[in-house]
Amino acid sequence: MSKIRKILSLSLNSKRTKLFNWHTKNYNLNGGTSNMSDDIEIRVIASLNEPEYDWRTVSGIARENSLNKDVVEHAIFKLQMKGVVVESSNLDDNGHEIFTTKKKYMRKGNFANRILTALSDKVK
C-alpha cells in the first residue's frame, strides 16, 4: 500500500471512529444492538433494496417505514460502519444525500466507478 493511501486510510478510519463514538454517546448506545435497532436496520436495507430505486434518500426511507428521519440516519450510519451501505458522492435533484446497499451498487455500478469506490468512502 502506498504511503499516501495508508495515511488517507488511517485518517478516514480515525474520522469514522470519532463519528461512531459521537453517535454512541448521543444515542445512548452501549456498543451492542438491540432487537429494535436490528429491526430498523433490516427495514432500512429492505427499502434500499427496492428494485424500483437505484438510490434512496433518508426522507424517502423514513416515509416508507413510518420512522423518524433521525432514526433512519442513525441506522444508515451504523450500516455504513458495517460496510453494508454506501453513500453517493452526488446528491439527488433536491440536494439530498443518497444511499444504496454496497451489494446493489457493486452489481449495478460500472467497473471504473467500482475501482474509485475502493479508494474512497463515497461512491460515484
C-alpha positions as CSV (number, residue, x, y, z in Angstrom):
1,M,0.0,0.0,0.0
2,S,1.4,3.4,-0.9
3,K,2.4,5.8,1.9
4,I,-0.3,8.3,0.8
5,R,-3.0,5.7,0.6
6,K,-2.0,4.4,4.1
7,I,-2.2,7.9,5.6
8,L,-5.6,8.6,3.9
9,S,-6.8,5.2,5.2
10,L,-5.7,6.0,8.8
11,S,-7.3,9.4,8.6
12,L,-10.6,8.0,7.3
13,N,-10.7,5.3,10.0
14,S,-10.0,8.0,12.7
15,K,-12.9,10.1,11.4
16,R,-15.2,7.1,11.3
17,T,-14.2,6.1,14.9
18,K,-14.9,9.7,16.1
19,L,-18.3,9.7,14.4
20,F,-19.1,6.3,15.8
21,N,-18.2,7.4,19.3
22,W,-20.3,10.5,18.9
23,H,-23.3,8.5,17.7
24,T,-22.8,6.0,20.6
25,K,-22.7,8.8,23.2
26,N,-25.6,10.9,21.7
27,Y,-27.9,8.0,21.1
28,N,-27.1,6.3,24.5
29,L,-25.9,3.1,22.9
30,N,-23.8,0.6,24.7
31,G,-21.9,-0.6,21.7
32,G,-24.3,-3.5,21.0
33,T,-27.5,-3.6,19.1
34,S,-30.9,-4.1,20.5
35,N,-33.7,-6.1,18.8
36,M,-35.4,-2.8,17.9
37,S,-32.3,-1.3,16.2
38,D,-31.7,-4.6,14.4
39,D,-35.3,-4.4,13.1
40,I,-34.8,-0.8,11.9
41,E,-31.6,-1.8,10.1
42,I,-33.4,-4.6,8.4
43,R,-36.2,-2.3,7.3
44,V,-33.7,0.3,6.0
45,I,-31.8,-2.4,4.0
46,A,-35.1,-3.6,2.6
47,S,-36.0,-0.1,1.5
48,L,-32.6,0.4,-0.1
49,N,-33.0,-2.9,-2.0
50,E,-36.4,-1.9,-3.5
51,P,-36.0,-2.8,-7.2
52,E,-37.7,0.4,-8.5
53,Y,-34.9,2.6,-6.9
54,D,-31.2,2.7,-7.5
55,W,-30.6,5.3,-4.8
56,R,-32.7,6.4,-1.8
57,T,-32.8,9.5,0.4
58,V,-33.2,9.4,4.2
59,S,-36.6,11.1,4.0
60,G,-37.8,8.5,1.4
61,I,-36.8,5.6,3.6
62,A,-38.3,7.3,6.7
63,R,-41.6,8.0,5.0
64,E,-41.8,4.4,3.6
65,N,-41.2,2.9,7.0
66,S,-43.1,5.5,9.2
67,L,-39.9,6.3,11.0
68,N,-38.3,9.5,12.3
69,K,-35.5,10.7,9.9
70,D,-33.0,10.8,12.8
71,V,-33.6,7.1,13.4
72,V,-33.1,6.3,9.8
73,E,-29.9,8.5,9.7
74,H,-28.5,6.6,12.7
75,A,-29.3,3.2,11.1
76,I,-27.7,4.2,7.9
77,F,-24.6,5.4,9.7
78,K,-24.3,2.1,11.6
79,L,-24.8,0.2,8.3
80,Q,-22.1,2.3,6.7
81,M,-19.7,1.5,9.5
82,K,-20.5,-2.2,8.9
83,G,-19.8,-1.8,5.2
84,V,-23.3,-2.6,4.1
85,V,-24.5,0.8,2.9
86,V,-22.7,3.3,0.6
87,E,-23.3,7.0,0.0
88,S,-23.2,8.5,-3.4
89,S,-20.7,11.4,-3.9
90,N,-23.6,13.0,-5.9
91,L,-26.8,14.5,-4.4
92,D,-30.3,14.0,-5.7
93,D,-32.1,16.7,-7.7
94,N,-33.2,18.4,-4.4
95,G,-29.7,18.4,-2.9
96,H,-30.2,15.5,-0.5
97,E,-27.7,12.7,0.2
98,I,-28.5,9.4,-1.4
99,F,-27.7,5.9,-0.4
100,T,-27.8,2.3,-1.6
101,T,-26.5,-1.1,-0.4
102,K,-22.9,-1.9,-1.3
103,K,-24.1,-5.2,-2.8
104,K,-26.6,-3.4,-5.1
105,Y,-24.0,-0.8,-6.1
106,M,-21.4,-3.5,-6.9
107,R,-24.0,-5.3,-9.0
108,K,-25.1,-2.2,-11.0
109,G,-22.1,0.1,-10.9
110,N,-19.6,0.3,-13.8
111,F,-16.1,-1.1,-13.4
112,A,-14.3,2.3,-13.3
113,N,-16.6,3.6,-10.5
114,R,-16.1,0.5,-8.5
115,I,-12.3,1.0,-8.7
116,L,-12.7,4.6,-7.5
117,T,-15.0,3.4,-4.7
118,A,-12.3,1.1,-3.4
119,L,-10.2,4.2,-2.8
120,S,-12.9,6.4,-1.2
121,D,-15.7,6.2,1.4
122,K,-18.2,7.5,-1.1
123,V,-19.3,6.2,-4.5
124,K,-19.9,7.9,-7.8
